[in-house]
Amino acid sequence: MIGKIAAFELRYHLKSPTFWVGTFIFFLLGFGLTASDNVQINSGGAIHENSPWSLSVLMGVATVFYLMIVTAFVANAIIRDDATKFAPMIRATPVTERQMVFGRFLGGFGIAALGFLIVPFGAFMGTLMPWVDPELVGPQRAEYYLWPYLVLSLPNIFLASALLFMLATVTRSMMWSYVGVVLFVVVYLVITSIASANPDLRPIFARFEPLGVGAFNEITRYWTNFEQNTRLLPLEGTLLFNRLFGIAMGFVFLAITLWRFSFAERPASKRKLRKLAKAKEREKMLAAVPPTLGGEAISTAGRKPNALSQFIERTQIEIRQMVRSPGLIVLLLVAVGFAASDLWAGQAIYGADSYATVSAVISSVRDQFYTFIIIIAAFYGGEAVWRERDHKMNEIVDSAPVPAWAMTVPKILAIFLVIVAINATGMITGLFYQLTKGAEEFGVASYISWFIIPAAVDAALIAVLAVVVQVLSPNKYVGWGILLAWFLGTIVMSNLGYTNPLYIYGAGPGVPLSDMVDPAPFQYGARIMQAYWAAIAVLLALAAHLLWPRGTDLALRSRFKRLRHSGASRGVLAIGLVALVSAVGLGVYTHHNIKELNTYRTGDEAEVMAAEYERKYLQYEDVIQPIVTDVKLDADLFPDERKLEVEGSYQLLNNSDAPIELLYIREGSQDLEYEAIELAGATLETHDETYGVRTYRFDTPMQPGETRELSFNSLLWYQGFRSGGPATGITPDATFVNSQAFTPMIGMDRSGMLTDRQARRRQGLSDELRPPKLEDMDATRKNALSMDWVNADITLSTDADQVPIAPGNKVSDEIVDDRRVARFVSPAPILQFFSLQSGHYEVATRDVDGIEVSVYYHEKHPWNVERMLDAAEASLTYFEENFGPYQFDHARIIEFPGYATFAQAYAGTMPYSEAIGFTAKVNEDDTDFITYVIAHELAHQYWAHQVIGAGMQGDALTTETMASYSAIMVMKSLLGEDQMRRFLKHELDRYLSGRKGETIEELPLIRMENQQYIHYRKGGHVMALLAHRLGEERVNRAFANFIEKWRFKGAPYHRSLDFVAEVRAVAETEEEQALITDIFEKIVLFDLKVENATTEQVGDKWRTTIEVSAAKFEADGQGKETEVALTDPVEIGLFSARPGFDKFDSDDVVLLETRSLEAGTTTIILESDEKPDYAGIDPYNRYVDRISEDNLESVSES
């Protein structure tokens, strides 16, 4: 009987349009992710679209979206009998409750599992399309498609089916089943967010996360391109436990279902019983009134219903219906929970908390609540418009003498008011978070201005759209589908680069928030666009009014026919005319701002332009150009106008051995305008306004050693508003602009050209635009920035109440004509790569051996200023002792608005984002990333601003790698050797996970090509190993010698080979030379593991037996590994606390020895005076160990 019931369910759903529509949607999902160039789940073309890893990601993501379809299959199976009134007939049959539960469940689960097969089938079909780049498609193997389905998708569908079957059984409600799905997904995302923010939770999350995504991420975290393209998921260990755990949960839900299921009629709830009692009481009262045949006649002649009173009554009814809906409370709690989780977990940076600043909290609440606003508006738009028809009351309501607008507007208004109330709860959530975090400022007025008011307008727009779509739809499910298509369409269009807000309903310029800046300049464009869309929303609402469905014939054609006969009233036409004129006027004004005052291009247009730019100008990359030796600027900044006027000059020098006939000048910003450019002894030959390139021909060629002057007047002006994110470089309160945005750039380079392999192939370019090879000596004519060493003389004027900042020693600072004017002159050569800054700053200073260290900060962000000064002092002390003299009399750390989250080193000045450094709340037990970042940026004053390499392979070795190493050494000097595991483990994890995203090939350190996971993460890690093995003093001596040899040296610039040669010069043994080869010239990894550790007391000693395994591998560029001989010395240690934890220090080290191990398993016996609790191999993570978590093991007493 169970089989027959299950078979009936299968046949029922196979005949249902829901099954075929749902499977078609998911076919498109699988098909689109492999057939579309613009939607990818791989890493830029290095991973095949049909690789086991890519298909596993597809299956995992699709499963989450598939939950809604599972609900329709499984929940419907148990509720359908009651909904169709067939339940009494079913209960009269000899079918048992157990047979009904298992039969219906197997049928629902079976159809859900069958339907999901369309996803891998769609992915397979997508790879066969003729337009798909063949480089993205690997070997077609059935197991690549079926194994992820069996391991990931099928257990997830079983778990989801059991959960939803239980919910439907307990609640007997499809609405509660759908609410349960939303609740499940949101709780899942919240827990995922919390776990991802805390790496220590990852192993636990991977085991017990129900959908297997955590386990998948954990076991594939360090997979290389080769593994992602070829390796199936191993059903063992963490993944096996996770899958069995999920299946077990499913059986628990089934058991609960069997326990709760009953054929018996459900008794009425207490609430329903109360309603029935009141109804009976009213009936008794009416029955007690004696009937009358006579009486005073009541005349209704000449009386018309009051439309306003009808409107108010309908509005009250709609609001009551929404507020009383249990789903609203659940969705509201989910929204609050989601926002709260983002506040409590998402504000952490590098594991450290952040201060609850007004701008950060409002930004988080605003972003989190927006999605829920759409969900609530869409759901209740359908419920409000179709409520009467769902309850078979539509004909009674439609026959009432109520105007259509009194039916339409109340529904819109009810949704709007409810959303506004929900936004208010978002504000309360944010304020409560600030209160719990001890915030000094709450910013209620900012909440209202930055969040509540603009969100209210958005709510009105979405409410109108939700109601209008439902009015025009044949049923509410189609309406919901249309709204989902609109929401997904906006995301897709954004990803495709179509961001013009004139054509995307409700869109507008972004409004970034910062404590440092009043967002009014950004809000202006957003308000204009909201007014534009409000006018269009009025037109849509009028359409809903005119086409409001009445009667039984709901077809749009019939409604249009009735409208032609009845026409529209003068009031409607007047309102429509005003709205239309407003929309047209605002649209024209928006077009003027977006496309005339600013530049707008779609993603496709930008890609085509970049390709054409490369075809046109890359050929001139190696044309010899003069270098800039001196820069003189007079810059006038007008913050309120968001304008920078610059009058400047360059001294140009032909430092080559050949005459120069042509000079190429590039513009670095679309907002830049040159009012004049004059080049002595030359005339303008061409001016390409499309790409901002000018070509000057010298009247007589510029001879070797000759100098010329280039003078210019430039205007950088952010006018109006633009599509997408606004320009944030110049604001009324804080300015941070790069020199490339307002000064001419000499010669051609590769900036602005396409780097994505697929985009390049689409445009008919070579697959990669890679830097010159290490052996290309011609490339040593330019450095990595294509910016030479210059002497700078910069005068910057700004508002009198602001602080101007530029590179160089400050030689004057005065108020002239209500303007603050400061002059800066560089005492040593600087790179022609600098910034200008201005703002309302507080300044804290400290003298460090004659160097004035200054921190420029916003008055509300004083928390980390002393920590930054301490970090700068420690860094300068270490660097001067180990690398040589610091070149300036100042070191300036400058806060800039948190629109971006980075820190950057210019000569003597280091801009540091508000969002990562100044508002971080670093506790004693947290990783002190603020000090680390300060040390890193100050290290660049040596490694970039004293020595910089040629623009070729390996150029980041003497900049980013050495800055990372220097910062690690500063942290070691502050915290001690025993705390280094925390930093090295962090760098190691980022390197190993970064290999997963490699798009071309991983290269050795000496040949890396702007690969951040190598030059930042691996670089600092292995350089620390070098210092450990050779000795910190010896390697630092090599580094100091290198700086002394190459300080401020121009072309030919050094290569990474020169740096390695300096390191080899201090190596004393063949083993050390082999280590240098491994670090710089190979990709070497280790597999070090403690298999077991036991200890026993022997006399007054503790004898510990440790079983370890060790292996060493070399990898190629795709991650394919080959085992090689292991000869490296490795530390073996015993500890009373786990290394890397917060309180670990030297007192916790019981014993630490260095041993030479052979590959394979080795038993090591150590004796100590103290009983150990932990044993480890390479306990401080000095080597690149792929799975470093198993380096330590607790010691058991035998």
JOVEN-V128167 format. One record per pair of residues at least 6 apart in sequence whose C-alpha atoms are under 8 Angstrom apart, sorted by the first residue. I is the first residue (numbers start at 1). GAP is how many residues later the second one is. Records with the same first field share a line. If there is no record, write none. Layout:
# JOVEN-V128167
I=GAP + GAP
This chain:
# JOVEN-V128167
1=94 + 98 + 102
2=97 + 98 + 100 + 101
3=100
4=99
5=95 + 98 + 99 + 102
6=96 + 97 + 98 + 99 + 100 + 101 + 102
7=100
8=99
9=68 + 95 + 98 + 99
10=97 + 98 + 100 + 101
13=6 + 60 + 98
14=6 + 97
18=54
19=96
22=47
23=92 + 93 + 95
24=94
26=36 + 90 + 92 + 93 + 96
27=91 + 92 + 94 + 95 + 96
28=94
29=33 + 90 + 93
30=28 + 88 + 89 + 90 + 91 + 92 + 93 + 96
31=88 + 90 + 91 + 92 + 93 + 94 + 95 + 96
32=7 + 91 + 94
33=6 + 7 + 8 + 25 + 90 + 93
34=6 + 15 + 16 + 89 + 90 + 92 + 93 + 98
35=88 + 91 + 92 + 94 + 96 + 97
36=96
37=95 + 721
38=457 + 458
40=9
41=8 + 13 + 16 + 17
42=6 + 7 + 12
43=954 + 955 + 956
44=712 + 713 + 714 + 955
45=90 + 91 + 712 + 713 + 954
46=90 + 179 + 952 + 953 + 954
47=7 + 89 + 178 + 181 + 182 + 952
48=6 + 87 + 88 + 89 + 90 + 181
49=6 + 78 + 87 + 88 + 89
50=73 + 74 + 77 + 87 + 88 + 89 + 90 + 94 + 95
51=86 + 87 + 93 + 177 + 178 + 179
52=92 + 93 + 96 + 176 + 177 + 178 + 179 + 180 + 181
53=175 + 176 + 178 + 179 + 180
54=174
55=65 + 89 + 90 + 93
56=92 + 93 + 96
59=60 + 61 + 89 + 90 + 93 + 94
60=92 + 93 + 151 + 152 + 153
62=57
63=90 + 93 + 94
64=121
66=50
67=90 + 93 + 114
68=110 + 113
69=43
70=38 + 39 + 42 + 87 + 90 + 91 + 94
71=90 + 93 + 106 + 107 + 110
73=35 + 36 + 38 + 39
74=30 + 31 + 34 + 35 + 38 + 87 + 90 + 91
75=89 + 90 + 92 + 93 + 94 + 99 + 102
76=92 + 98
77=27 + 28 + 31
78=23 + 26 + 87 + 90 + 91 + 94
79=89 + 90 + 93 + 94 + 95
81=6 + 9
91=172
97=161 + 164 + 165 + 166
98=160
101=156 + 157 + 160
105=56 + 57 + 60
108=53
109=48 + 49 + 52
112=45
113=41 + 44
117=32
120=25 + 26 + 29
126=6
127=10
133=625
138=91
144=88
147=85 + 86
148=85
151=84 + 92
152=59 + 60 + 91
155=88 + 91 + 92
156=54 + 55 + 56 + 90
158=89 + 92
159=87 + 88 + 90 + 91
160=90
161=89
162=88 + 89 + 91 + 92
163=87 + 90 + 91
164=13 + 16 + 17
165=89 + 92
166=87 + 88 + 90 + 91
167=9 + 10 + 13
168=6 + 8 + 9
169=88 + 91 + 92
170=87 + 90 + 91
171=6
175=152
176=151
179=148 + 151 + 152
182=149
183=147 + 148 + 151
186=148 + 152
187=147 + 151
190=147 + 148 + 151 + 152
193=148 + 149 + 152 + 153
194=147 + 151 + 152
195=6 + 7 + 10
196=6
197=148 + 149 + 151 + 154
198=153
202=12 + 16
203=15
205=9 + 10
206=6 + 7 + 8 + 9 + 10 + 11 + 12 + 32 + 33 + 36
207=7 + 8 + 31 + 32 + 34 + 35
208=34 + 37 + 38
209=6 + 33
210=32 + 33 + 35 + 36
211=35
212=27 + 30 + 31
215=23 + 24 + 27
216=17 + 23
219=19 + 20
221=771 + 772 + 775
222=770 + 771 + 772 + 773 + 774 + 964
223=770 + 772 + 773
224=771 + 772 + 894 + 895 + 896
225=770 + 771 + 772 + 773 + 893 + 894
226=892 + 893 + 894
227=892 + 893
305=96 + 97
307=95 + 96 + 99
308=98
310=92 + 96
311=95 + 96 + 98 + 99
312=98
314=92 + 93 + 96
315=95 + 96 + 98 + 99
318=66 + 92 + 93 + 96
319=95 + 96 + 99
322=6 + 58 + 92 + 93 + 96
323=6 + 95
328=48
331=41 + 45
332=90
335=33 + 34 + 37
336=89 + 90 + 93
338=30
339=25 + 26 + 29 + 30 + 87 + 90
340=89 + 90 + 93
342=22 + 26
343=18 + 21 + 22 + 87 + 90
344=89
347=6 + 7
348=6
349=567 + 571
350=577 + 579
351=575 + 576
352=568 + 569 + 570 + 571 + 574 + 575
353=567 + 568 + 569
354=565 + 566 + 567 + 568
355=82 + 84 + 564 + 565 + 566
356=77 + 78 + 81 + 82 + 83
357=77 + 82 + 84 + 85 + 158 + 562
358=83 + 84 + 85 + 88 + 157
359=154 + 155 + 156
360=153 + 154
361=69 + 73
362=65 + 68 + 85 + 88 + 89
363=149 + 150
365=61 + 62 + 64 + 65
366=60 + 85 + 89
369=54 + 57
373=46 + 86
374=88
376=43
377=38 + 42 + 85 + 86 + 89
378=85 + 88 + 102 + 105
379=101
380=35
381=30 + 31 + 34 + 82 + 85 + 86 + 89
382=84 + 85 + 88 + 94 + 95 + 97 + 98
383=93
384=27 + 83
385=26 + 82 + 85 + 86
386=84 + 89 + 90
388=6 + 9
394=156 + 157
395=155 + 156 + 157
398=152 + 153
399=152
404=141 + 142 + 144
405=140
408=59 + 133 + 136 + 137 + 140
409=132
411=56
412=48 + 51 + 52 + 55
413=47 + 50
415=48
416=40 + 43 + 44 + 47
419=37 + 40
420=32 + 35 + 36 + 39
423=29 + 32
424=28
427=20 + 25
431=11
434=8
454=73
457=73 + 77
458=48 + 72
461=45 + 72 + 73 + 76
462=44
464=73 + 76 + 77
465=72 + 75
466=17
467=77
468=72 + 73 + 75 + 76
469=10 + 13 + 14
470=6 + 9 + 10
471=73 + 76 + 77 + 78
472=7 + 72 + 75 + 84
473=6
474=80 + 81
490=14
493=6
496=106 + 107 + 108
497=104 + 105 + 106 + 107
498=104 + 105
499=103 + 224 + 225
500=100 + 223 + 224
501=6 + 7 + 8 + 28 + 222 + 223
502=27 + 85 + 88 + 89
505=28
506=23 + 24 + 27
507=22 + 23
508=17 + 18 + 21 + 22 + 215 + 216
509=13 + 16 + 17 + 20 + 212 + 213 + 214 + 215 + 216 + 217
510=12 + 16 + 214 + 215 + 216
511=8 + 11 + 12 + 15 + 214 + 215
512=7 + 10 + 213 + 387
513=6 + 385 + 386
514=383 + 384 + 385
515=345 + 382
516=217 + 218 + 342 + 380 + 381
517=214 + 215 + 216 + 217 + 380
518=214 + 215
521=210
522=199 + 204
524=197
525=195 + 196 + 197
528=58 + 62
529=57 + 61
531=55
532=50 + 51 + 54 + 55
533=50
535=44 + 45 + 47 + 48
536=43 + 44 + 47
538=38 + 41
539=37 + 40 + 41
542=30 + 34
546=17 + 22
547=9 + 12 + 13 + 16
548=11
549=10
593=126 + 127 + 128 + 129
594=6 + 126 + 127 + 128 + 129
595=127
597=122 + 123
598=72 + 73 + 121 + 122 + 123 + 124
599=71 + 123
600=122 + 123
607=147 + 152
608=155
610=142 + 143 + 144
611=142 + 143 + 149 + 152 + 154
613=78 + 140
614=136 + 139
617=131
618=130 + 131 + 132
620=128
621=126 + 127 + 128 + 129
622=126
623=124
624=32 + 36
625=29 + 35 + 37 + 38 + 39 + 121 + 122
626=26 + 27 + 28 + 29 + 30 + 34 + 37 + 120
627=25 + 26 + 27 + 28 + 119 + 161
628=22 + 23 + 24 + 25 + 160 + 161 + 162 + 204
629=21 + 22 + 23 + 24 + 159 + 160 + 161 + 162
630=20 + 21 + 22 + 160 + 161 + 162
631=17 + 18 + 19 + 20 + 159 + 160 + 161 + 162 + 163
632=16 + 17 + 18 + 160 + 161 + 162
633=13 + 14 + 15 + 16 + 160 + 161 + 162
634=12 + 13 + 14 + 160 + 161 + 162
635=9 + 10 + 11 + 12 + 159 + 160 + 161 + 162
636=8 + 9 + 10 + 160 + 161 + 162
637=6 + 7 + 8 + 159 + 160 + 161 + 162
638=6 + 160 + 161
639=91 + 92 + 93 + 94 + 95 + 96 + 159 + 160
640=91 + 92
641=76 + 91
642=75 + 76 + 77 + 88 + 89 + 90
643=72 + 73 + 74 + 75 + 87
644=71 + 72 + 73
645=68 + 69 + 70 + 71
646=67 + 68 + 69 + 96
647=64 + 65 + 66 + 67
648=63 + 64 + 65
649=60 + 61 + 62 + 63
650=59 + 60 + 61
651=56 + 57 + 58 + 59
652=55 + 56 + 57 + 58
653=52 + 53 + 54 + 55
654=6 + 48 + 49 + 50 + 51 + 52 + 53
655=49 + 50
656=48 + 49
657=47
658=45 + 46
659=42 + 43 + 44 + 45
660=38 + 41 + 42 + 43
661=36 + 37 + 39 + 40 + 41
662=33 + 34 + 35 + 36
663=32 + 33 + 34 + 35 + 83 + 84
664=29 + 30 + 31 + 32 + 82 + 83 + 84
665=28 + 29 + 30 + 79 + 80 + 81 + 82 + 83
666=26 + 27 + 28 + 78 + 79 + 80 + 81 + 82
667=25 + 26 + 73 + 74 + 75 + 76 + 77 + 78
668=24 + 72 + 73 + 74 + 75 + 76 + 77
669=71 + 72 + 73
671=45 + 46 + 47
672=42 + 43 + 44 + 45 + 69 + 70
673=41 + 42 + 43
674=38 + 39 + 40 + 41
675=37 + 38 + 39 + 40
676=35 + 36 + 37 + 38
677=33 + 34 + 35 + 36
678=32 + 33 + 34
679=17 + 29 + 30 + 31 + 32
680=28 + 29 + 30
681=17 + 18 + 19 + 27
682=14 + 15 + 16 + 17 + 18
683=13 + 14 + 15 + 16
684=10 + 11 + 12 + 13
685=9 + 10 + 11 + 12
686=8 + 9 + 10
687=6 + 7 + 8
688=6
714=28 + 29
715=27
716=25 + 26
718=9 + 12
728=7 + 171
729=6 + 7 + 8
730=6 + 7
733=105 + 106 + 107
734=103 + 104 + 105 + 106 + 162 + 163
735=101 + 102 + 103 + 104 + 161
736=99 + 100 + 101 + 102 + 160
737=98 + 99 + 100
738=95 + 96 + 97 + 98
739=93 + 94 + 95 + 96 + 97
740=93
749=37
754=6 + 15
755=13 + 14
756=12
757=10 + 11
758=9
760=6 + 7 + 8
761=6
770=239
771=180 + 181 + 182 + 238
772=7 + 179 + 180 + 181
773=179 + 180
774=178 + 179 + 180 + 233 + 281 + 282
779=171 + 172 + 173
780=170 + 171 + 172 + 271 + 272 + 273 + 274 + 275
781=169 + 270 + 271 + 272
782=6 + 168 + 169 + 269 + 270 + 271
783=165 + 166 + 167 + 168 + 268 + 270
784=164 + 165 + 166 + 167 + 168 + 171
785=166
786=165
787=44 + 45 + 46
788=43 + 44 + 262
789=40 + 41 + 42 + 43 + 259 + 261
790=39 + 40 + 41 + 42
791=34 + 35 + 36 + 37 + 38 + 39
792=15 + 16 + 32 + 33 + 34 + 37 + 38
793=15 + 30 + 31 + 32 + 33
794=12 + 13 + 29 + 30 + 31
795=26 + 27 + 28 + 29
796=8 + 9 + 10 + 25 + 26 + 27
797=7 + 22 + 23 + 24 + 25
798=6 + 21 + 22 + 23 + 40
799=19 + 20 + 21
800=15 + 18 + 19 + 20
801=19 + 39
802=18 + 36 + 37 + 38 + 39
803=17 + 35 + 36 + 37 + 38
804=16 + 17 + 18 + 32 + 33 + 34 + 35
805=17 + 31 + 32 + 33
806=18 + 28 + 29 + 30 + 31 + 103
807=17 + 18 + 19 + 27 + 28 + 29 + 99 + 100 + 101 + 102
808=16 + 17 + 18 + 19 + 80 + 99 + 100
809=15 + 16 + 17 + 18 + 79 + 80 + 81
810=12 + 13 + 14 + 15
811=11 + 12 + 13 + 14
812=9 + 10 + 11 + 12
813=7 + 8 + 9 + 10
814=6 + 7 + 8
815=6
827=60 + 61
828=59 + 60
829=219
830=77 + 115
831=76 + 114
833=73
834=72 + 73
835=71
840=18
841=15 + 16 + 17 + 18
842=14 + 15 + 16 + 17
843=11 + 12 + 13 + 14
844=10 + 11 + 12 + 21
845=7 + 8 + 9 + 10 + 24
846=6 + 7 + 8 + 23
847=6
848=25 + 28
850=39
851=37 + 38 + 39 + 40
852=37 + 38 + 39
853=16 + 19 + 20 + 37 + 38 + 39 + 40
854=15 + 36 + 37 + 38 + 39
855=10 + 13 + 14 + 37 + 38 + 39 + 40
856=36 + 37 + 38 + 39
857=8 + 37 + 38 + 61
858=37
861=57 + 58
862=56
863=55 + 56 + 58
864=53 + 54 + 55 + 56
865=53
867=63 + 64
868=62 + 63 + 66
871=60 + 61 + 63 + 64
872=59 + 62 + 63 + 66
874=96 + 100
875=60 + 63 + 64 + 92 + 95
876=10 + 62
878=92
879=6 + 7 + 60 + 87
880=6
882=151 + 154 + 155 + 158
883=59 + 153 + 154 + 156 + 157 + 160
884=156 + 159 + 160
886=55 + 56
888=20
890=18
891=17 + 18 + 19
892=16 + 17 + 18
893=16 + 17 + 18 + 19
894=15 + 16 + 17 + 18
895=16 + 17 + 18 + 19 + 23
896=15 + 16 + 17 + 18
897=16 + 17 + 18
898=15 + 16 + 17 + 18
899=16
900=13 + 15
901=12 + 13 + 14 + 15
902=10 + 11 + 14
903=7 + 8 + 9 + 10 + 30 + 34
904=6 + 7 + 8 + 33
905=6 + 32 + 33 + 35 + 36
906=35 + 39
907=34 + 38
908=33
910=27 + 28
912=6
917=13
920=10
922=6
925=217 + 218
926=216
927=55 + 56
931=40
932=35 + 36 + 38 + 39
933=34
935=31 + 32 + 35
936=27 + 28 + 30 + 31
937=26
939=23 + 24 + 27 + 28
940=19 + 20 + 23
942=101
943=15 + 16 + 17 + 19 + 20
944=14 + 15
945=103
946=97 + 100 + 101 + 102
947=11 + 12 + 96 + 99 + 100 + 101 + 102
948=7 + 10 + 11 + 105 + 106
949=6 + 7 + 9 + 104 + 105 + 106 + 107
950=102 + 103 + 104 + 105
952=57 + 103
953=53 + 54 + 55 + 56 + 103
954=51 + 52 + 53 + 54 + 55 + 101 + 102
955=53 + 54 + 100 + 101
956=52 + 53 + 54 + 59
957=48 + 49 + 58 + 62 + 99
958=98 + 101
960=55 + 56
961=54 + 55 + 56 + 58 + 59
962=57 + 58 + 61
963=57
964=52 + 53 + 55 + 56
965=54 + 55 + 56 + 58 + 59
968=15 + 52 + 56
969=55
971=9
972=7 + 8
978=161 + 162 + 166 + 167 + 168 + 202
979=160 + 161 + 165 + 166
980=160 + 200
981=158 + 159 + 198 + 199 + 200
982=158 + 159
984=37 + 196 + 197 + 198
985=195 + 196 + 203
987=30 + 31 + 33 + 34
988=29 + 30 + 33 + 193 + 196 + 197
990=23 + 27
991=22 + 23 + 26 + 27
992=194
994=19
995=7 + 18
1001=116 + 117
1002=6 + 114 + 115 + 116 + 117
1003=6 + 79 + 80 + 114
1004=75 + 76 + 77 + 78 + 79
1005=9 + 10 + 14 + 74 + 75 + 76 + 77
1006=50 + 51 + 74 + 75
1007=49 + 74
1008=6 + 7
1021=161
1022=57 + 160 + 161 + 162
1023=56
1024=158
1025=157 + 158
1026=9 + 49 + 50 + 53
1027=6 + 7 + 8
1029=43
1030=37 + 42
1034=32
1035=28 + 31
1038=24 + 25 + 27 + 28
1039=23 + 24
1041=21
1042=17 + 20
1046=8
1060=16 + 20
1063=13
1064=9 + 12
1067=6
1078=6
1082=32 + 33
1083=31 + 32 + 33
1084=28 + 29 + 30 + 31 + 100
1085=27 + 28 + 29 + 30 + 98 + 99 + 100 + 101
1086=24 + 25 + 26 + 27 + 97 + 98 + 99 + 100
1087=22 + 23 + 24 + 25 + 98 + 99 + 100
1088=20 + 21 + 22 + 23 + 89 + 90 + 97 + 99 + 100 + 102 + 103
1089=19 + 20 + 21 + 88 + 99 + 101 + 102 + 103
1090=16 + 17 + 18 + 19 + 85 + 86 + 87 + 100 + 101 + 102 + 103
1091=15 + 16 + 17 + 18 + 102
1092=14 + 15 + 16 + 101 + 103
1093=11 + 12 + 13 + 14 + 82 + 100 + 101 + 102 + 103
1094=10 + 11 + 12 + 101 + 102 + 103 + 104
1095=7 + 8 + 9 + 10 + 76 + 77 + 100 + 101 + 102 + 103
1096=6 + 7 + 8 + 101 + 102
1097=6
1100=69
1101=66 + 67 + 68 + 69
1102=65 + 66 + 67 + 68 + 69
1103=62 + 63 + 64 + 65
1104=61 + 62 + 63 + 64
1105=58 + 59 + 60 + 61
1106=57 + 58 + 59 + 69
1107=54 + 55 + 56 + 57
1108=53 + 54 + 55 + 56 + 69
1109=50 + 51 + 52 + 53
1110=47 + 48 + 49 + 50 + 51
1111=12 + 13 + 14 + 15 + 47 + 48 + 49
1112=11 + 12 + 13 + 14 + 47
1113=8 + 9 + 10 + 11
1114=7 + 8 + 9 + 10
1115=6 + 7
1125=33 + 34
1126=31 + 32 + 33
1127=29 + 30 + 31
1128=28 + 29
1129=25 + 26 + 27 + 28
1130=24 + 25 + 26 + 27 + 47 + 48
1131=21 + 22 + 23 + 24 + 46 + 47 + 48
1132=20 + 21 + 22 + 23 + 43 + 44 + 45 + 46 + 47
1133=16 + 17 + 18 + 19 + 20 + 42 + 43 + 44 + 45 + 46
1134=15 + 16 + 17 + 18 + 38 + 39 + 40 + 41 + 42
1135=13 + 14 + 15 + 16 + 37 + 38 + 39 + 40
1136=12 + 13 + 14 + 35 + 36 + 37 + 38
1137=7 + 11 + 12 + 36 + 37
1138=6 + 36 + 54
1139=40 + 41
1140=40
1150=18 + 19 + 20 + 21 + 22
1151=17
1172=23
1173=21 + 22 + 23
1174=18 + 19 + 20 + 21
1175=17 + 18 + 19 + 20
1176=15 + 16 + 17
1177=14 + 15
1178=13
1179=12 + 13
1181=7
